[in-house]
Amino acid sequence: MKKIRASHIGIGFVYLILIMAAVVSLIPLYWVFTTSIQQPEEVQIMPPRFIPSVISRYLPLQLAGEQESAKALVDGALESYRFLFRNTRITRWFTNSLIISLSATAGILLFDSMAAFSFAKKQFPGRDLLFWIMVGTMTIPGQVLLVPLFMVVRELGVVNTPWAILLPQLSMVFGVFLLRQFMMTVPNELIEAARIDGASEFGIYWRVMLPLSKPGLATLGILTFTSSWNSFLWPLIAVQRSEWFTLPVGLKTLQDQNLVNYGLLMSGAAVAAVPMIIIFLSFQKYFVKGLTLGGVKG
C-alpha cells in the first residue's frame, strides 16, 4: 500500500509540474488576447491589468440592469478590431498568408513524401550518400541562402508576386528526413504484396505508403504550415507591394505606423494566432503520434 501511495504521489507531483509549465507557457498567448480586448485607456495602465474590465465588469453591469454601460464596455473592447478590419489591409494579408501557407504545405507533403519514399524503399546507386549530402544542407544557415534565392526568383520574373514567396517553400529537406525515417518503419512485405497484386510504383506510393504515413504527414503538415504562416524575413525581401504582403509583414508595417497603439497590435497578433491554434488542435493526435513513431527506426 505504501508503494502504491508513493507512486500516486509521484504521479500527482509530475502532473502538477506539467500543469504549472502549461500555464506559464500559455501566459503570453493569454496576454495577447486580453490586451486586444482592453479599453483604449486600459492598455497604458501601469501596472497592467491581468483581467480586462470587459471580463470583470460586464456581468455585474448586466445584473445591475445597466445594459447601456455594458454595451459601451463591449464596444470599447472591440474598438481595436473594428479599426484593424476597417482601416488596414489585414483581410488581404490574411488571405495571402492562408493561400501561401496551404499551398506550401500541400507542395511539401507531395514532393517530400515522394523523395522520402524513394530514399526509404527504393534501391539505386549512391542512395545513402545522396541522402546524407542532402541532410547536410540543413546545417547551412537560412540567411546565407537569401541572396541566391532572390537572384533565382528575379531571373524567373516573379519578384513582387506571391510566387516569389511560394516557390522556395515547395520543398524542405527536413520534411524528406522526417518522412523517410517514418516510412522506414513500414514493413517491406506490404510493398512486395502490393507488387504481386499488380500495383505500379506510384500505386504503391499512393495507396500503401501514404495511408500508412498519416501521422508523419500530419506532423510535417503542422510544422510546415506553422513555419510558412510565421515566415517574415523572406516575404519581406521578396515582395514590396502591400497588396501581396503576408500577415507577419503586414503587421510589421502596422507597428511602424502605430508605434504606441498596443491594443491594435495585439488585435493583429490575435488574428494571426487563431489559424495556428485551430490547425494544431485539429491534428494534435496525429502530431503526437508522428513525433513518437518517426524515430523508431533510423
C-alpha positions, 0 to 999 in steps of 0.5 A, a space after each residue: 500500500 505504501 508503494 502504491 501511495 508513493 507512486 500516486 504521489 509521484 504521479 500527482 507531483 509530475 502532473 502538477 509540474 506539467 500543469 504549472 509549465 502549461 500555464 506559464 507557457 500559455 501566459 503570453 498567448 493569454 496576454 495577447 488576447 486580453 490586451 486586444 480586448 482592453 479599453 483604449 485607456 486600459 492598455 497604458 495602465 501601469 501596472 497592467 491589468 491581468 483581467 480586462 474590465 470587459 471580463 470583470 465588469 460586464 456581468 455585474 453591469 448586466 445584473 445591475 440592469 445597466 445594459 447601456 454601460 455594458 454595451 459601451 464596455 463591449 464596444 470599447 473592447 472591440 474598438 481595436 478590431 473594428 479599426 484593424 478590419 476597417 482601416 488596414 489591409 489585414 483581410 488581404 494579408 490574411 488571405 495571402 498568408 492562408 493561400 501561401 501557407 496551404 499551398 506550401 504545405 500541400 507542395 511539401 507533403 507531395 514532393 517530400 513524401 515522394 523523395 522520402 519514399 524513394 530514399 526509404 524503399 527504393 534501391 539505386 546507386 549512391 542512395 545513402 550518400 545522396 541522402 546524407 549530402 542532402 541532410 547536410 544542407 540543413 546545417 547551412 544557415 537560412 540567411 546565407 541562402 537569401 541572396 541566391 534565392 532572390 537572384 533565382 526568383 528575379 531571373 524567373 520574373 516573379 519578384 513582387 508576386 506571391 510566387 516569389 514567396 511560394 516557390 522556395 517553400 515547395 520543398 524542405 529537406 527536413 520534411 524528406 528526413 522526417 518522412 523517410 525515417 517514418 516510412 522506414 518503419 513500414 514493413 517491406 512485405 506490404 510493398 512486395 504484396 502490393 507488387 504481386 497484386 499488380 500495383 505500379 510504383 506510384 500505386 504503391 506510393 499512393 495507396 500503401 505508403 501514404 495511408 500508412 504515413 498519416 501521422 508523419 504527414 500530419 506532423 510535417 503538415 503542422 510544422 510546415 504550415 506553422 513555419 510558412 504562416 510565421 515566415 517574415 524575413 523572406 516575404 519581406 525581401 521578396 515582395 514590396 507591394 502591400 497588396 501581396 504582403 503576408 500577415 507577419 509583414 503586414 503587421 510589421 508595417 502596422 507597428 511602424 505606423 502605430 508605434 504606441 497603439 498596443 491594443 491594435 497590435 495585439 488585435 493583429 497578433 490575435 488574428 494571426 494566432 487563431 489559424 495556428 491554434 485551430 490547425 494544431 488542435 485539429 491534428 494534435 493526435 496525429 502530431 503526437 503520434 508522428 513525433 513518437 513513431 518517426 524515430 523508431 527506426 533510423 
